[in-house]
């Protein structure tokens, strides 16, 4: 990302100039950009230098004030607002996700973590690989995000009887895809469904790409994306999904509520998903005195290795040189992403799988790694095994736009009757939406958004050679 303002961002520039993006002119203020309260909550709770917190401000014991600036992550709104703020030198620290990490890692805004004195030796390799540029680490994450399948124990008992064990379900959900599909048929035969909606398992495909999808100014849409479309259509046609209607896509209100209805066997989950989704969408009987107890789920590794996102934080070069805040900037990153004691507390309190291999290995072998939310199961042990195969080497700049738009554009393909649209119509809508999000096809003759070799889409048929 260069220090230029694209047409998409020009409209935002005046707004940010007037609002100042929350940047105070007073000394000792850290303008911290993020899209939700996840990191703010964890810092406010566990960072030992916090003196007070109120709304969008956190005051540290040394008088430095963190000013939290939030905007929604969906549809690249956060990226666009962050880009304008960076171009106007209004950012001191910010978070970014795996889907667009490379955009910021290779920019000239971010500080060298090594030069700041951040020791990341205990972090998982994949979390460091994606923030490495020219041999330098320019970001740090407090979490790793290996994927699992969380299955509803009530649904499992309906399908397989009260005596069904965790080991039984692991064999049915973790052996291979064919066994997983056969299990879906067994679940349907008992009046239940395998998953909630069409997007649930998308990341198991997107995390297994054959190559980076954006390189040299061109997007090449990977076969794995269209394998997701084909497999999801198959599951939808067979009645293995709770619903394909609007609202049952990822983050839809109906989709969230369905997680607690005891109708779908599987929820594709990861550490942050458990905290933000499962605990927020379960039925009231899983709460006691305002605290969550057993959610009625157990965890298995699943039939394919995958992970889901993750959040990194970094500092701008400007902040790393600002005498008023640089000590606090360094300490925040060091304490919240590399301090074993804090990361262990964070894992226990929030059910997170934190980015400290020795600490997580210890929890995986200890009762402290047991999760109340999963009925006392040591889910940390499953995460610890799964994380070893996580790979972010295929991540590229436009992954968020690629992923969001294919899920939205092909939703009508999974439907039947009058609401159904052919694969060819959905593909055209996808290419159009992706071009609007990226601006890569500037003329009708441009071919900067293409299908990978071997994919053909004709009428209602998708072929992958």
N, C-alpha and C positions, 0 to 999 in steps of 0.2 A: 504494500500500500504506500503510494507516494503522497507527498504533501500537495495534492491537488484536490479541488472540489468538483465532483461530477455533477451532471445535471440533476440527478436524483436528490443531491444534498443541498443545492442552491436555495431551495425553498426553506430549508431548516436553518440556514445560516443566520438570517435576520432574527429569527426567534431566539436562537441561542445567544446572539449578541445582546439582545434586550434583556433576556433572563439571566445572562451571566452564568448559565448552567449551574447555578448554586455556588459558584466560586466566590468566596469572601475575599475582600481586599485586606482583611486583617491578617496579621502574622500568625503562623501556627495552625493553618487550616489545611486538611487533606481532603481534596475533592475526589471521592471514591465512586466510580461508575459501576453499576450492576443492574440486573434485570429483576431481581426478587430479593427477599429477605434472608435467603439461605446463609450466606456468609456473614451478613450483619448480625443475625441471631447467634451464630456460633461465636463470633468475636465478642459480642456483648456479654455472653454467658461465661466464656472460658479464657479470654485474654486478660491476664492479671493486671494490666495497666489501665483498665477501664475504671474511671471515677464515677461517671454518671451517663445515663442514656435517656434520650427523650425524642420520640418521633424519628426524624431524619438526621439527628445529630447524636454523636457519641463523643463525650469529653474524656480525654485521658488524664492521668494523674500529673503529667508534666504540663498540662494546659493546652496541648494540641487538641484541636477539634476535628473529628471526622465528619464531613458533610456527605451523606449518602444520596446519590443522584440515581433514580431508577427510571427505566422505561421498559415497555414490554418486549420480550424476546421474539415473539412470533412475527413472521413476515419481515424479518430483518430490521424492524423498527429500532431495536437497541443498537445494532451495528451502525445504522445511519446516523443516529443521534450521537453515538460515541465518536464516529468519524469526524463529524463537524466540530465537536468539542476538542478532539485531539488537534485538529488543524488550527484551532484558535488558542492552543496552549492552556486549556481550561481543566485538564485532567492530571491528577497526581498518581492515582492508582485505579486499576480497573480489572474486572473479571472478563473471561472469555470462555467459550465452549469449544469442544472438540470439532464441531461442525464448521467452525470458521477460524480455528486457532491459527492456521498457517498464514492467514491474511495479516495478522498482527505480529506473529513471530518474525516474519521477514521484513516488517516495516522498520522505519528508522526512529520510531518513538520509544521503544521499550528498552529498559535498563538491563545491563548484564548482572545476573544474579551472583555470579562469582565475584565480580567487582564490589558488589554490595556486602559480600561476606556471608552469603547464604550457603550452607553446607547441605547438599541434597543426596548424600551418599546412600542413605537408607531408603530412598524412594524407589518405587517400581520403575523398571526400565522404560516401559511404554509411555509413562507419564512424563518422562524426561525427553524421550526421543522427539515428541511432537513440539517441544518448546526449545529445541536446539537449532541454532542458526549460526553457521560459520564456526562451529565448535564451541559456541557459548550458549549457556542456558539463560533464557530471557523470560522465564515464567516459572511458577511453582504451584503445585496443587496440594490441597490437604486430603484429597480423596482419590481412591481408585474405584472403578465402577463396573466390576465383572457382573455379567448377567446370569440369572438363574430362572427356573420356573417355580413359582409359588403355586401350589395346588390347594384347592379348597377341600379340607378334610371332610366336610359335610357332604359335598358332592361325591367325593370318592367313596364314601360309605353307601350312598344311594346306589351307585353303580356297581360296586364290588363287595358290599357287605360290611358289617360293623368290624369285622376282624382284619380288614385290609391294613397292611403295614406300610411304613415308610419305604422299606426295601422293595415291597411289591410295586409301589407307585414309581419308584426310581427306575425299575426295569421297564415299566410301561411308558415312561416319559423321557428316559435318558439313553436308550440303546441306540436308536437311529431314526431317521425320518419315517421310514416305512412302518416301524412299530408305533411311532407317535400317531401316524394317520390311522392305523388300525385301532388304536386306543380311542381316537375320536369317534369312530364308528360304534364302538362299544358304549361310549358315553351317550351318543345320540339315541341308541336303542333303549336306553333307560330314561329318556325324556329330558336329558340335560345337554349342554353344549360344551365344546372343547375350549373355546375362547369367547371373548365378548364381542370384539369388533375386528374390522379388516386391518387395522394398523398395529394390532397388539404385538405381532412377531416381526415387524418390519426390520428392526435392528439386527435380527439374526441373519438377515440377508445383506443389509448395508454394511455390516462389519466384516464381511467376507468378500470384498471386492477383489478383482483380479489386478487392478491398476488404479492410479489416481484418475479421477474423472475430469479434473481441470488441469490442463498443462498447455503451455505455449498459446494462450489465448483461446483455447478450444475446450468445450465440454464433450466428452465421450461417455454416453450413458451405458453403464456396465450391465452385463448379462444378469447379474444378481438382482438388480432392480426389477427386471422383467420376469425373473423366476419367482419373485415375491408376488407379482401380479398374477401369474399363472397358478401358483399354489393357492393363493387367497381366493381366486375365482373358483377353484376346485372345492375348497372348503365351504365357500358360500353356497355353491350349487348343491352340495351334499347336506346342507343344514347343520354344519359343525360350528357355526358362529351364532351368537345370541342375537345379533342384529347387524344389518348393513346400512341402516337408515342414517340420515344426518343426525348428529348428536351422539352417535356411537363411534365416531372417529376419535383419534387420540385427543385428549383434553376436553372432549365434549361433556356436558353436564350429565347426560343420560349414561354415557360410557362410564363416568366416575361412579355414579350411583349403582350401576350394575355390578360393580365389584363386591358389593355387600349383599347381593340378592340370592346368593347360593344357587346360581343357575349355571355358571360357567366353571369348569374344572380348573383351567389354567390361567394364570396371570403371569406374563413375562415381566420379571421384576429385576431390580438391582438395588444396591443399598439406599440411594437417595429416593428411589421410587417407593420403597417400603415406608420411609419417613413421610414423604409428601403426598403419596396417593393411597396406599393401603390403609394407613392409619386415619386418613381423612375421609375415606369413603365407606368404612365398614359400618355395620349396624350398631345401634346404641348399647346392645348388651355386652359389647366388648370394652365398655368404659366403666371404670369404678372410681368415684371421687375425682372425676376429671382426667384420670390417667388411663391410658390404653393397657389392656391386658391381652390375653391370648386372642389373636385375630381369627383363629380357626384355619390357619394356613400352615403348611409345611413346605420345606424347600428341597428341590433336587437340582442337580447340575444342568439337566436338559440334554437334548440330543445334538446340540451344536454349540461350539464355543463362540461367545459374543460378549460385548460390553455395551454400555449405553452412556454415551456422553462423558460428563465430568466437567468440573469447573476449575479453571486455573486463575491465578491472580498474578499481577505484575505491577511494576511501577514505571512511570515514564522517566526518561533521562533527566528531564527538568526537575522532577521531584527528588531524584537521587542526588542532585547537586544543590538542592535548596537547604541551606543551613538551618532553617527553622523547623523543617519536618523530616529531613533525611534519616535521622536516628530512629524516629518513630516508624517510618516506612520500612526500614530494614528490620526492626524488631517485630513488627506485625507479621511480615512474611516469614521470618525465622521462627517465631513462636507458633504461629498458626499452621505452618506447613511442614515444619521439621522437628518440633519439640515432641519427643516421644511421650512424655507424661500428658501433655495437652491432647495429643492425637489419640491416646488411649482413652482418656476421659470422654473425648468427643465421640469415639466409637461406641462406648458403653452407653452414653446418654442418648444419642440419636440413632443408634443402630447403623451408623455409617461404617464403611470399610475404609479406614484411613491410610494415607500414603506413607506408611512406615513399616517396611517388611518385618523387621524384628518384633515390633510391637504386635502386628497382626498374627505372626506365627505363634507368638506366645498366647494370644487370645484364642487361637484355633485349638490349642491344647489345654485350655483352662475353662473352668465353669464360668469365668467372667465373659467368655465369648458366647455363652448361651443367651438366646433372645427370648424375652418374655412374649414378644409379639408372635413368635413361632412356637409357642408352647414349650419353651425351654430348650429347643433344638439349637445346637451350636452351628448357626448359619455362617459364622466367620470361617469355619473350616472349609465350607463349600466355596466361599468367596476366595479364600487363600489358594485353593487348588485352581480355580477358574482363571484367576488374574494372571497366572504365569503364561497363558497363551494369548493375552491381549496384544493387539498389534494396531498401531496407528500410522503405519508407514504409508497407507493409501489415502490418508486425509488430504483434502485440498480446499481451495478458497471458497468455493460455492456449494459446499456440501449441504448447508442448511437450506438454501433455495432449491437444490435438486431434490432433497428428501421431502420437504414440506409440499412441494408442488406435485410430485408424483402421487403422493397419498391423496391429495385433494382432487387431482384431475381424473384419477381412475376410480373414484368412488362410485360413479354411475355404472361402470363396467361390471361391478359386482352385483348389481341389482337385477331383478327380473321384471318382466312385464313392461308397462309403459315407461317406467323409470329407467330402463336399461339403455345404455349407449354402447355402441360397438367399441372394440379396442382401438380401431383406427381413428374414430372420432375423439376418443379420450386422449390418444397420443397427440393428435393435432392440438387439442386444448392444452396439453402438458407442455409441448414445445413453445406454444404461444405464451403461456404463463411464465415459463422459465426464461424466455427471451425478455419479457417485460421486467423480470426481476434482475436480470444481469446486463441487458443491453448488448449481448454478444453478436446477435444477428442484426446488423444495422440496415441491411437492405434485403430484399426478397431473394437475392442470389447468394447471400452469405450462407455458409455451411459450417458455422462455428459451434452448433449444437447438433450432434449426430448420435446415432445408435452404434454401439459396438458391433464389430463384425460378427455375423452369425445370427443377428436378431432380425426377424421380419414380422411386420404387423400388417395384416390384410383383413379387412372386414372385421369379423369377430374373432379372428384367430391370431395367436401369438406363437411364433416358432422360434426356438432357440437351438441353433446347431452347435 
